[in-house]
């Protein structure tokens, strides 16, 4: 075997070389996960590629880092309901996802649903499987790592072996179940949260270190001992909950009890509450309250309605209760919030002039 230092040097230098571009041609790359939502390349940086996504549900931006041969990492910033509903199977590829904030829904096959919330880690094999990813709250920030086992070079294999990383073991983990979720814990937080704090000038090197750390942790992962979960919501339940959600956001100025919703949509209160929280991350009451306040925030920015009129428009009969709820959510009263927005807008006009 070659000198380990020479191996490392060759690998680290090859990732950005023209030879690697030719090597990747025709093989899997993480950008394949995003389908036709990728409309344009926003620009190329030294260490990563940037892409812009857009469809009828919103926009998103991703930054793609080529970490090692066969291993890529993507930062996802999504403000859209979905980015790809026609994900194709990818032979010998593993996908790992970390949710920093927001929610992600993955549908595997026709009936298996996986929901991720802040701090969660999931992984699966894309071998002989298709899946669709959606964002129930149209808000998702997270990291995706893909491993194309067929594209990991012999030199890379040797370096990983020196670090006690067992790729065969990791591949086996990815195929043990259709998908696996590990709920937020200190180990996951330690690995991924720091990737959002590191300065830009050292981020690329830091990503490489953290990916190696993740692979080492996964080598020793025992799913029998970890808090790994499968989601058991049926397609009929998910469809019903999405219908209820659509109804609630379409009638955000009205108030409905759980019993009223249960009778209207012919769904038991217990199942409805459990399923709604599983999909959207909050109870029905908390979600609708937060949604009303988001509408109020937009009206404070974009309209000339009085605070009392805004309160009434989102279903608050008592303006004082609205002010209290808004202050709890945004840390300031509606009046102060609007004043601050006005000052920012005036400063922008002066800058333009």
C-alpha beads as a LAMMPS data file, in Angstrom:
LAMMPS data file: protein, C-alpha beads

353 atoms
352 bonds

1 atom types
1 bond types

-500.0 500.0 xlo xhi
-500.0 500.0 ylo yhi
-500.0 500.0 zlo zhi

Masses

1 110.0

Atoms # bond

1 1 1 0.000 0.000 0.000
2 1 1 1.219 3.506 -0.740
3 1 1 2.396 5.906 1.931
4 1 1 -0.768 7.117 3.733
5 1 1 0.319 10.743 3.428
6 1 1 0.680 10.394 -0.326
7 1 1 -2.763 8.778 -0.495
8 1 1 -4.352 11.634 1.430
9 1 1 -2.578 14.226 -0.694
10 1 1 -3.717 12.597 -3.944
11 1 1 -7.332 12.407 -2.771
12 1 1 -7.550 15.962 -1.469
13 1 1 -5.996 17.362 -4.613
14 1 1 -8.101 15.263 -6.989
15 1 1 -11.533 16.409 -5.794
16 1 1 -11.257 19.794 -7.508
17 1 1 -9.291 18.623 -10.514
18 1 1 -10.476 18.496 -14.119
19 1 1 -9.901 14.746 -14.013
20 1 1 -12.633 14.397 -11.404
21 1 1 -15.064 16.312 -13.599
22 1 1 -14.479 13.761 -16.324
23 1 1 -14.704 10.968 -13.771
24 1 1 -18.109 12.204 -12.581
25 1 1 -19.553 12.538 -16.056
26 1 1 -22.429 10.120 -16.485
27 1 1 -22.351 9.012 -12.835
28 1 1 -24.618 9.924 -9.943
29 1 1 -24.324 13.381 -8.386
30 1 1 -26.372 14.946 -5.600
31 1 1 -27.951 17.406 -8.006
32 1 1 -29.897 14.444 -9.443
33 1 1 -32.002 14.445 -6.256
34 1 1 -33.555 17.822 -7.089
35 1 1 -35.105 17.056 -10.474
36 1 1 -36.355 19.773 -12.804
37 1 1 -36.722 22.295 -9.967
38 1 1 -33.093 23.234 -10.621
39 1 1 -33.592 26.024 -13.116
40 1 1 -30.285 27.782 -13.130
41 1 1 -26.814 27.743 -11.709
42 1 1 -26.527 30.806 -9.504
43 1 1 -22.753 30.926 -9.795
44 1 1 -19.606 28.942 -9.161
45 1 1 -17.393 29.425 -6.136
46 1 1 -13.926 28.021 -5.558
47 1 1 -14.955 25.139 -3.319
48 1 1 -18.601 24.522 -4.185
49 1 1 -21.347 24.907 -6.776
50 1 1 -24.488 26.951 -6.152
51 1 1 -27.896 26.219 -7.660
52 1 1 -31.258 27.949 -7.575
53 1 1 -34.533 25.997 -7.448
54 1 1 -37.954 27.271 -8.389
55 1 1 -41.421 25.864 -9.067
56 1 1 -45.054 26.835 -8.523
57 1 1 -44.768 26.335 -4.747
58 1 1 -41.764 28.554 -4.033
59 1 1 -37.994 28.810 -4.289
60 1 1 -34.881 27.248 -2.846
61 1 1 -31.105 27.455 -2.971
62 1 1 -28.491 24.745 -2.541
63 1 1 -24.720 24.719 -2.188
64 1 1 -23.036 21.522 -3.373
65 1 1 -19.613 20.502 -2.068
66 1 1 -17.623 17.652 -3.668
67 1 1 -16.096 16.346 -0.446
68 1 1 -14.275 13.157 -1.489
69 1 1 -14.509 10.892 -4.542
70 1 1 -18.052 9.490 -4.417
71 1 1 -19.077 11.635 -1.427
72 1 1 -20.909 14.961 -1.681
73 1 1 -22.542 17.355 0.785
74 1 1 -25.342 19.828 0.078
75 1 1 -26.660 22.726 2.140
76 1 1 -30.411 23.025 1.510
77 1 1 -32.351 26.269 2.006
78 1 1 -35.926 25.545 0.955
79 1 1 -38.957 27.821 0.926
80 1 1 -41.141 25.612 -1.235
81 1 1 -43.597 22.751 -0.750
82 1 1 -41.505 20.261 -2.763
83 1 1 -38.603 20.162 -5.181
84 1 1 -38.867 16.780 -6.906
85 1 1 -41.814 14.402 -7.186
86 1 1 -40.118 12.023 -9.615
87 1 1 -37.033 10.858 -7.749
88 1 1 -35.437 7.916 -9.540
89 1 1 -33.642 5.012 -7.945
90 1 1 -29.855 5.315 -7.871
91 1 1 -27.817 2.137 -7.851
92 1 1 -25.349 1.760 -4.980
93 1 1 -26.103 5.203 -3.495
94 1 1 -26.879 6.130 0.113
95 1 1 -28.599 9.375 1.130
96 1 1 -28.141 10.931 4.571
97 1 1 -30.200 13.930 5.702
98 1 1 -29.963 16.263 8.678
99 1 1 -32.794 18.694 9.427
100 1 1 -31.612 21.966 10.964
101 1 1 -35.024 23.623 11.002
102 1 1 -38.453 23.176 9.442
103 1 1 -39.929 19.812 8.480
104 1 1 -39.377 17.249 5.756
105 1 1 -41.717 14.518 4.542
106 1 1 -40.356 11.552 2.595
107 1 1 -42.685 9.117 0.870
108 1 1 -41.012 5.789 0.058
109 1 1 -42.818 3.620 -2.450
110 1 1 -46.548 4.214 -2.126
111 1 1 -47.337 3.967 1.584
112 1 1 -44.310 4.577 3.839
113 1 1 -44.010 8.085 5.280
114 1 1 -40.991 9.509 7.073
115 1 1 -41.184 12.865 8.884
116 1 1 -38.137 14.773 10.085
117 1 1 -38.045 17.734 12.430
118 1 1 -35.241 19.971 13.723
119 1 1 -32.216 17.991 14.878
120 1 1 -33.238 14.693 13.290
121 1 1 -30.998 12.494 11.145
122 1 1 -32.239 10.059 8.509
123 1 1 -30.604 7.743 6.034
124 1 1 -31.606 5.260 3.372
125 1 1 -30.376 3.420 0.340
126 1 1 -31.546 4.639 -3.050
127 1 1 -30.888 1.197 -4.489
128 1 1 -34.044 -0.079 -6.228
129 1 1 -36.129 2.548 -4.406
130 1 1 -37.821 5.759 -5.350
131 1 1 -38.898 8.430 -2.919
132 1 1 -40.481 11.856 -2.918
133 1 1 -39.491 14.659 -0.577
134 1 1 -41.873 17.408 0.446
135 1 1 -41.786 20.209 2.992
136 1 1 -45.176 20.397 4.766
137 1 1 -44.550 23.893 6.158
138 1 1 -42.790 25.130 2.971
139 1 1 -39.760 25.825 5.148
140 1 1 -36.716 23.577 5.452
141 1 1 -33.022 24.079 6.130
142 1 1 -30.749 21.090 6.347
143 1 1 -27.816 19.112 5.021
144 1 1 -27.788 16.196 2.586
145 1 1 -24.825 13.855 2.206
146 1 1 -24.719 11.276 -0.571
147 1 1 -22.340 8.350 -0.868
148 1 1 -22.004 6.681 -4.238
149 1 1 -20.229 3.517 -3.127
150 1 1 -19.348 2.610 -6.705
151 1 1 -17.521 5.926 -7.139
152 1 1 -15.386 5.751 -3.992
153 1 1 -11.861 5.203 -5.318
154 1 1 -9.463 2.528 -4.063
155 1 1 -7.249 5.262 -2.634
156 1 1 -10.186 6.711 -0.720
157 1 1 -11.049 3.248 0.554
158 1 1 -7.512 2.854 1.935
159 1 1 -7.647 6.184 3.749
160 1 1 -11.023 5.339 5.277
161 1 1 -9.667 1.992 6.437
162 1 1 -6.785 3.785 8.151
163 1 1 -9.381 5.837 10.019
164 1 1 -11.378 2.714 11.001
165 1 1 -14.295 3.673 8.741
166 1 1 -16.063 0.587 7.398
167 1 1 -17.954 1.506 4.209
168 1 1 -19.376 -1.999 3.860
169 1 1 -20.890 -1.707 7.318
170 1 1 -22.387 1.698 6.439
171 1 1 -23.808 0.295 3.202
172 1 1 -25.338 -2.558 5.185
173 1 1 -26.977 -0.061 7.577
174 1 1 -28.529 1.830 4.674
175 1 1 -30.185 -1.348 3.401
176 1 1 -31.419 -2.764 6.697
177 1 1 -34.646 -0.763 6.405
178 1 1 -36.403 1.265 3.748
179 1 1 -35.496 4.321 5.797
180 1 1 -34.217 5.058 9.272
181 1 1 -34.730 8.127 11.444
182 1 1 -32.594 8.869 14.475
183 1 1 -34.241 11.562 16.542
184 1 1 -32.274 14.592 17.700
185 1 1 -29.500 13.757 20.167
186 1 1 -26.181 15.197 21.317
187 1 1 -24.059 13.230 18.849
188 1 1 -26.070 14.328 15.820
189 1 1 -26.123 17.912 17.101
190 1 1 -22.353 17.907 17.633
191 1 1 -21.608 16.735 14.102
192 1 1 -24.002 18.874 12.102
193 1 1 -24.758 22.067 14.005
194 1 1 -21.142 23.190 13.822
195 1 1 -21.298 23.067 10.026
196 1 1 -23.500 26.164 10.226
197 1 1 -21.146 28.043 12.548
198 1 1 -17.757 27.562 10.928
199 1 1 -16.281 30.598 9.059
200 1 1 -16.567 30.486 5.283
201 1 1 -12.795 30.543 4.722
202 1 1 -12.293 27.185 6.472
203 1 1 -15.681 25.608 5.757
204 1 1 -14.539 23.257 2.993
205 1 1 -11.835 21.675 5.146
206 1 1 -14.178 21.545 8.102
207 1 1 -16.827 19.767 6.022
208 1 1 -14.306 17.075 5.158
209 1 1 -13.420 16.559 8.810
210 1 1 -17.077 16.383 9.839
211 1 1 -17.999 13.942 7.076
212 1 1 -15.207 11.640 8.232
213 1 1 -16.495 11.978 11.804
214 1 1 -20.021 11.073 10.665
215 1 1 -18.768 8.005 8.763
216 1 1 -16.852 6.860 11.830
217 1 1 -19.952 7.267 14.042
218 1 1 -22.084 5.367 11.532
219 1 1 -19.538 2.542 11.410
220 1 1 -20.220 1.888 15.079
221 1 1 -23.975 2.504 14.931
222 1 1 -26.210 -0.259 16.302
223 1 1 -29.807 0.283 15.255
224 1 1 -31.000 -2.086 17.963
225 1 1 -29.691 0.279 20.616
226 1 1 -30.257 3.627 18.923
227 1 1 -33.524 5.498 19.059
228 1 1 -34.401 4.629 15.482
229 1 1 -37.985 4.936 14.336
230 1 1 -40.318 4.119 11.510
231 1 1 -43.394 6.169 10.788
232 1 1 -46.668 4.320 10.449
233 1 1 -49.124 6.861 9.088
234 1 1 -51.167 5.493 6.202
235 1 1 -51.591 7.301 2.916
236 1 1 -55.297 7.804 3.672
237 1 1 -54.425 9.457 6.997
238 1 1 -51.821 11.717 5.404
239 1 1 -54.240 12.752 2.643
240 1 1 -56.926 13.521 5.244
241 1 1 -54.541 15.577 7.380
242 1 1 -53.386 17.596 4.377
243 1 1 -57.036 18.298 3.543
244 1 1 -57.620 19.459 7.122
245 1 1 -54.508 21.629 6.927
246 1 1 -55.692 23.204 3.675
247 1 1 -59.064 23.923 5.286
248 1 1 -57.494 25.509 8.370
249 1 1 -55.162 27.844 6.479
250 1 1 -58.045 28.775 4.174
251 1 1 -60.171 29.702 7.201
252 1 1 -57.475 31.069 9.510
253 1 1 -59.807 33.829 10.746
254 1 1 -62.246 31.263 12.139
255 1 1 -61.934 28.997 15.170
256 1 1 -62.777 25.294 15.189
257 1 1 -62.656 22.838 18.041
258 1 1 -61.052 19.421 17.670
259 1 1 -64.498 17.858 17.914
260 1 1 -65.877 20.063 15.121
261 1 1 -62.959 19.158 12.846
262 1 1 -63.322 15.499 13.757
263 1 1 -66.970 15.480 12.731
264 1 1 -66.425 17.544 9.594
265 1 1 -63.634 15.306 8.276
266 1 1 -64.819 12.024 9.799
267 1 1 -61.570 11.321 11.607
268 1 1 -61.194 10.361 15.250
269 1 1 -59.852 13.201 17.454
270 1 1 -56.976 11.071 18.768
271 1 1 -55.736 10.014 15.332
272 1 1 -56.230 13.505 13.926
273 1 1 -54.171 15.164 16.671
274 1 1 -51.379 12.589 16.483
275 1 1 -51.185 12.638 12.692
276 1 1 -51.349 16.442 12.411
277 1 1 -48.474 16.871 14.838
278 1 1 -46.527 14.141 13.053
279 1 1 -46.820 15.961 9.732
280 1 1 -46.654 19.627 10.769
281 1 1 -44.703 19.460 14.006
282 1 1 -47.228 21.302 16.186
283 1 1 -50.658 20.695 17.630
284 1 1 -53.557 21.988 15.575
285 1 1 -54.067 24.845 18.031
286 1 1 -50.377 25.877 18.109
287 1 1 -50.016 25.606 14.336
288 1 1 -53.092 27.708 13.511
289 1 1 -52.109 30.323 16.108
290 1 1 -48.629 30.620 14.614
291 1 1 -50.067 30.795 11.091
292 1 1 -52.440 33.630 12.072
293 1 1 -49.546 35.585 13.538
294 1 1 -47.497 35.072 10.374
295 1 1 -50.387 36.539 8.389
296 1 1 -50.487 39.454 10.842
297 1 1 -46.746 40.018 10.413
298 1 1 -47.170 40.229 6.641
299 1 1 -50.089 42.666 7.002
300 1 1 -48.046 44.870 9.327
301 1 1 -45.356 45.027 6.639
302 1 1 -47.482 45.367 3.532
303 1 1 -50.803 46.992 4.486
304 1 1 -52.044 50.219 6.055
305 1 1 -54.655 48.462 8.189
306 1 1 -54.770 49.485 11.834
307 1 1 -53.617 47.021 14.463
308 1 1 -57.241 46.543 15.529
309 1 1 -58.277 45.793 11.943
310 1 1 -55.427 43.293 11.545
311 1 1 -56.424 41.610 14.790
312 1 1 -60.018 41.220 13.575
313 1 1 -58.903 39.989 10.151
314 1 1 -56.980 37.065 11.648
315 1 1 -59.732 36.120 14.098
316 1 1 -58.836 38.027 17.275
317 1 1 -61.920 39.811 18.610
318 1 1 -59.847 41.349 21.398
319 1 1 -56.937 43.522 20.100
320 1 1 -55.173 43.250 23.466
321 1 1 -55.050 39.454 23.187
322 1 1 -53.623 39.813 19.695
323 1 1 -50.945 42.216 20.937
324 1 1 -50.020 39.801 23.729
325 1 1 -49.833 36.792 21.364
326 1 1 -47.804 38.732 18.785
327 1 1 -45.381 39.971 21.461
328 1 1 -44.855 36.426 22.740
329 1 1 -44.067 35.194 19.219
330 1 1 -41.937 38.080 17.875
331 1 1 -40.533 39.649 21.047
332 1 1 -42.169 43.038 20.474
333 1 1 -45.620 44.526 20.123
334 1 1 -47.256 44.933 16.686
335 1 1 -46.877 48.711 17.018
336 1 1 -43.126 48.519 17.661
337 1 1 -42.707 45.881 14.928
338 1 1 -44.406 48.125 12.337
339 1 1 -42.353 51.106 13.457
340 1 1 -39.120 49.163 13.053
341 1 1 -40.165 47.992 9.581
342 1 1 -40.898 51.594 8.565
343 1 1 -37.466 52.740 9.732
344 1 1 -35.747 49.948 7.747
345 1 1 -37.738 50.795 4.615
346 1 1 -36.872 54.512 4.929
347 1 1 -33.176 53.697 5.330
348 1 1 -33.298 51.550 2.187
349 1 1 -34.892 54.384 0.190
350 1 1 -32.189 56.783 1.340
351 1 1 -29.506 54.290 0.333
352 1 1 -30.999 53.899 -3.148
353 1 1 -31.243 57.663 -3.604

Bonds

1 1 1 2
2 1 2 3
3 1 3 4
4 1 4 5
5 1 5 6
6 1 6 7
7 1 7 8
8 1 8 9
9 1 9 10
10 1 10 11
11 1 11 12
12 1 12 13
13 1 13 14
14 1 14 15
15 1 15 16
16 1 16 17
17 1 17 18
18 1 18 19
19 1 19 20
20 1 20 21
21 1 21 22
22 1 22 23
23 1 23 24
24 1 24 25
25 1 25 26
26 1 26 27
27 1 27 28
28 1 28 29
29 1 29 30
30 1 30 31
31 1 31 32
32 1 32 33
33 1 33 34
34 1 34 35
35 1 35 36
36 1 36 37
37 1 37 38
38 1 38 39
39 1 39 40
40 1 40 41
41 1 41 42
42 1 42 43
43 1 43 44
44 1 44 45
45 1 45 46
46 1 46 47
47 1 47 48
48 1 48 49
49 1 49 50
50 1 50 51
51 1 51 52
52 1 52 53
53 1 53 54
54 1 54 55
55 1 55 56
56 1 56 57
57 1 57 58
58 1 58 59
59 1 59 60
60 1 60 61
61 1 61 62
62 1 62 63
63 1 63 64
64 1 64 65
65 1 65 66
66 1 66 67
67 1 67 68
68 1 68 69
69 1 69 70
70 1 70 71
71 1 71 72
72 1 72 73
73 1 73 74
74 1 74 75
75 1 75 76
76 1 76 77
77 1 77 78
78 1 78 79
79 1 79 80
80 1 80 81
81 1 81 82
82 1 82 83
83 1 83 84
84 1 84 85
85 1 85 86
86 1 86 87
87 1 87 88
88 1 88 89
89 1 89 90
90 1 90 91
91 1 91 92
92 1 92 93
93 1 93 94
94 1 94 95
95 1 95 96
96 1 96 97
97 1 97 98
98 1 98 99
99 1 99 100
100 1 100 101
101 1 101 102
102 1 102 103
103 1 103 104
104 1 104 105
105 1 105 106
106 1 106 107
107 1 107 108
108 1 108 109
109 1 109 110
110 1 110 111
111 1 111 112
112 1 112 113
113 1 113 114
114 1 114 115
115 1 115 116
116 1 116 117
117 1 117 118
118 1 118 119
119 1 119 120
120 1 120 121
121 1 121 122
122 1 122 123
123 1 123 124
124 1 124 125
125 1 125 126
126 1 126 127
127 1 127 128
128 1 128 129
129 1 129 130
130 1 130 131
131 1 131 132
132 1 132 133
133 1 133 134
134 1 134 135
135 1 135 136
136 1 136 137
137 1 137 138
138 1 138 139
139 1 139 140
140 1 140 141
141 1 141 142
142 1 142 143
143 1 143 144
144 1 144 145
145 1 145 146
146 1 146 147
147 1 147 148
148 1 148 149
149 1 149 150
150 1 150 151
151 1 151 152
152 1 152 153
153 1 153 154
154 1 154 155
155 1 155 156
156 1 156 157
157 1 157 158
158 1 158 159
159 1 159 160
160 1 160 161
161 1 161 162
162 1 162 163
163 1 163 164
164 1 164 165
165 1 165 166
166 1 166 167
167 1 167 168
168 1 168 169
169 1 169 170
170 1 170 171
171 1 171 172
172 1 172 173
173 1 173 174
174 1 174 175
175 1 175 176
176 1 176 177
177 1 177 178
178 1 178 179
179 1 179 180
180 1 180 181
181 1 181 182
182 1 182 183
183 1 183 184
184 1 184 185
185 1 185 186
186 1 186 187
187 1 187 188
188 1 188 189
189 1 189 190
190 1 190 191
191 1 191 192
192 1 192 193
193 1 193 194
194 1 194 195
195 1 195 196
196 1 196 197
197 1 197 198
198 1 198 199
199 1 199 200
200 1 200 201
201 1 201 202
202 1 202 203
203 1 203 204
204 1 204 205
205 1 205 206
206 1 206 207
207 1 207 208
208 1 208 209
209 1 209 210
210 1 210 211
211 1 211 212
212 1 212 213
213 1 213 214
214 1 214 215
215 1 215 216
216 1 216 217
217 1 217 218
218 1 218 219
219 1 219 220
220 1 220 221
221 1 221 222
222 1 222 223
223 1 223 224
224 1 224 225
225 1 225 226
226 1 226 227
227 1 227 228
228 1 228 229
229 1 229 230
230 1 230 231
231 1 231 232
232 1 232 233
233 1 233 234
234 1 234 235
235 1 235 236
236 1 236 237
237 1 237 238
238 1 238 239
239 1 239 240
240 1 240 241
241 1 241 242
242 1 242 243
243 1 243 244
244 1 244 245
245 1 245 246
246 1 246 247
247 1 247 248
248 1 248 249
249 1 249 250
250 1 250 251
251 1 251 252
252 1 252 253
253 1 253 254
254 1 254 255
255 1 255 256
256 1 256 257
257 1 257 258
258 1 258 259
259 1 259 260
260 1 260 261
261 1 261 262
262 1 262 263
263 1 263 264
264 1 264 265
265 1 265 266
266 1 266 267
267 1 267 268
268 1 268 269
269 1 269 270
270 1 270 271
271 1 271 272
272 1 272 273
273 1 273 274
274 1 274 275
275 1 275 276
276 1 276 277
277 1 277 278
278 1 278 279
279 1 279 280
280 1 280 281
281 1 281 282
282 1 282 283
283 1 283 284
284 1 284 285
285 1 285 286
286 1 286 287
287 1 287 288
288 1 288 289
289 1 289 290
290 1 290 291
291 1 291 292
292 1 292 293
293 1 293 294
294 1 294 295
295 1 295 296
296 1 296 297
297 1 297 298
298 1 298 299
299 1 299 300
300 1 300 301
301 1 301 302
302 1 302 303
303 1 303 304
304 1 304 305
305 1 305 306
306 1 306 307
307 1 307 308
308 1 308 309
309 1 309 310
310 1 310 311
311 1 311 312
312 1 312 313
313 1 313 314
314 1 314 315
315 1 315 316
316 1 316 317
317 1 317 318
318 1 318 319
319 1 319 320
320 1 320 321
321 1 321 322
322 1 322 323
323 1 323 324
324 1 324 325
325 1 325 326
326 1 326 327
327 1 327 328
328 1 328 329
329 1 329 330
330 1 330 331
331 1 331 332
332 1 332 333
333 1 333 334
334 1 334 335
335 1 335 336
336 1 336 337
337 1 337 338
338 1 338 339
339 1 339 340
340 1 340 341
341 1 341 342
342 1 342 343
343 1 343 344
344 1 344 345
345 1 345 346
346 1 346 347
347 1 347 348
348 1 348 349
349 1 349 350
350 1 350 351
351 1 351 352
352 1 352 353
